[in-house]
Amino acid sequence: MEFRGPRNRQINKEPQHKINELIKAPTVRVVGENIEAGVYPLREALAMAEAAGADLVEISPNAEPPVCRIIEYSKYLYQLKKKQKEIKAKSVKVVIKEIRFGPQTDEHDFNFKLKHAKGFLEEGAKVRAYVFFKGRSILFKDQGSDILNRFISELEDYGKVESAPKLEGKKMIVVLAPKK
C-alpha cells in the first residue's frame, strides 16, 4: 500500500486575488496607505509596491481600470476575514418556535401552550402557532380559527401578528413576531 499524504491537502491552491505579476491589465488604479492614489501603468505600480515592501493586490478586477491596493497580501486576507466575521456576528438569526393545537384543545392545554409562547416571544423568537386538523376534524375550521384568534388576543402585549390565520391544507397557521 502506498502512502499519499494527508487527505485534506489541497492541490494547486491558487490565490483568491490576482497579485503582483498575475495582474494582466496594462493600467491600474492604485490605492493604499501613504501612497498617492491614481491611475498608473502596471510596471510603475509594481515598482511602487516593491519600493513599499508590499504586494500589489487586485481588489476590484471588474472596474475600469482595475483597482489595486499596495498592501501585504496576508494582511489583506486577514482584514477580509475579519470583516466577514463582523458581518456574520451582526446578522440576526431568526428563530421560529412552533406551537400545535388541535381543534378541541381544552383550557389547561391552551394556557400551558400560551405560557410557552409568551416565553418564546420574550426571548425574541417568532412563534408559529397552528391548528392541525386530522381526518374529519377539518369540518371544525371555525373552532380552529377561534382558538388562534384567542391565542392572538392573549399575546397582544408580547407580540404582533405577522400573518393572519389562514388555512393551508390541513393546518390553520398564524405567525407572531416579538414586539421590540
C-alpha positions in Angstrom: 0.0 0.0 0.0 1.3 3.4 -1.0 1.3 6.4 1.4 -0.2 9.5 -0.3 0.0 12.1 2.4 -2.8 13.8 4.3 -6.3 13.5 2.9 -7.4 17.1 3.4 -4.5 18.5 1.4 -5.4 21.0 -1.3 -3.6 20.6 -4.6 -2.9 23.6 -6.8 -4.4 26.1 -4.4 -4.4 29.4 -6.2 -4.7 32.8 -4.5 -8.2 34.3 -4.3 -7.0 37.6 -5.8 -4.5 38.4 -8.6 -1.3 39.7 -7.0 1.9 41.2 -8.5 2.8 39.6 -11.8 -0.6 37.8 -12.1 -2.3 41.1 -12.9 -2.6 41.4 -16.7 -4.2 44.9 -17.1 -2.0 47.5 -18.9 -3.0 50.3 -16.4 -4.4 50.1 -12.9 -5.8 52.5 -10.3 -3.6 52.3 -7.3 -4.8 52.9 -3.7 -3.1 52.3 -0.4 -1.7 53.8 2.8 1.0 56.5 2.3 0.6 56.3 -1.5 -0.7 58.9 -3.9 -3.9 57.3 -5.4 -4.1 57.5 -9.2 -4.0 55.6 -12.4 -0.6 54.2 -13.3 0.9 51.8 -15.8 1.3 48.3 -14.4 5.1 48.4 -14.3 5.1 51.6 -12.4 2.5 50.3 -9.9 4.6 47.1 -9.4 7.7 49.3 -8.8 5.8 51.3 -6.2 4.7 48.1 -4.4 8.2 46.8 -4.4 9.5 50.1 -3.0 6.9 49.9 -0.2 8.0 46.3 0.5 4.4 45.0 -0.1 2.3 43.3 -2.8 0.1 44.8 -5.5 -3.3 43.2 -4.9 -6.1 43.5 -7.4 -9.2 44.2 -5.2 -11.7 45.2 -7.9 -11.0 43.4 -11.2 -14.2 44.5 -12.9 -13.6 48.2 -12.5 -12.2 50.2 -15.4 -9.2 50.4 -14.9 -8.9 47.6 -12.3 -8.4 48.8 -8.7 -5.2 47.6 -6.9 -4.1 48.1 -3.4 -0.5 48.2 -2.2 -0.6 46.0 0.9 0.9 42.8 2.2 -1.3 40.0 0.8 -1.5 38.1 4.1 -2.6 41.2 5.9 -5.2 41.9 3.2 -6.6 38.4 3.6 -6.7 38.8 7.4 -8.7 42.0 7.1 -11.2 40.4 4.7 -11.7 37.5 7.1 -12.1 39.9 10.0 -14.8 42.0 8.1 -16.7 38.8 7.2 -16.7 37.7 10.8 -18.0 41.1 11.9 -20.8 41.0 9.3 -21.7 37.5 10.4 -21.8 38.5 14.1 -24.1 41.5 13.3 -26.5 39.4 11.3 -29.6 38.5 13.2 -30.6 34.8 13.2 -34.4 34.4 13.2 -35.6 31.6 15.4 -39.2 30.3 14.8 -40.8 28.2 17.5 -43.9 26.1 16.7 -46.9 25.5 18.8 -49.5 23.0 17.8 -53.2 22.9 18.7 -56.0 20.6 17.9 -59.5 21.9 17.1 -60.7 20.6 20.5 -57.8 21.8 22.6 -59.0 22.3 26.2 -58.4 25.2 28.6 -55.5 23.8 30.5 -53.5 22.8 27.4 -54.3 26.2 25.8 -52.9 28.0 28.9 -49.9 25.8 29.1 -49.0 26.5 25.4 -49.8 30.2 25.8 -47.3 30.4 28.7 -44.6 28.8 26.4 -45.4 31.2 23.6 -45.0 34.2 26.0 -41.6 32.9 26.9 -40.6 32.4 23.3 -41.7 36.0 22.4 -39.9 37.5 25.4 -36.7 35.7 24.2 -37.1 37.3 20.8 -38.1 34.3 18.8 -41.0 34.2 16.4 -43.9 31.9 17.1 -45.8 29.9 14.5 -49.0 28.6 16.0 -51.2 26.2 14.1 -54.3 24.1 14.5 -53.8 20.7 12.9 -57.0 19.1 11.6 -56.9 15.2 11.5 -59.3 13.3 9.4 -62.8 14.7 9.5 -62.0 17.3 12.1 -61.5 19.7 9.1 -65.2 20.3 9.5 -64.4 22.3 12.6 -62.5 25.1 10.9 -64.4 27.7 12.9 -63.2 26.2 16.2 -59.6 26.3 14.9 -59.9 30.0 13.9 -61.5 30.7 17.3 -58.5 29.1 19.1 -56.0 31.1 17.0 -57.9 34.4 17.4 -58.0 33.9 21.2 -54.3 33.0 21.1 -53.5 36.2 19.2 -55.6 38.4 21.6 -53.9 36.8 24.7 -50.5 37.6 23.2 -51.2 41.2 22.2 -48.8 42.6 24.8 -45.9 40.3 23.8 -46.1 40.1 20.0 -47.7 41.4 16.9 -49.3 39.3 14.2 -47.1 38.9 11.2 -49.5 36.8 9.1 -53.2 36.4 9.9 -54.7 32.9 10.4 -55.1 31.1 7.1 -55.8 27.5 6.2 -53.0 25.7 4.3 -54.0 22.1 3.6 -54.8 20.5 7.0 -53.2 23.3 9.1 -54.5 26.7 10.0 -51.4 28.8 10.6 -50.7 32.2 12.3 -47.2 33.7 12.8 -46.4 36.2 15.6 -43.3 38.3 15.8 -42.0 39.7 19.1 -42.6 43.4 19.9 -39.4 45.3 20.1 
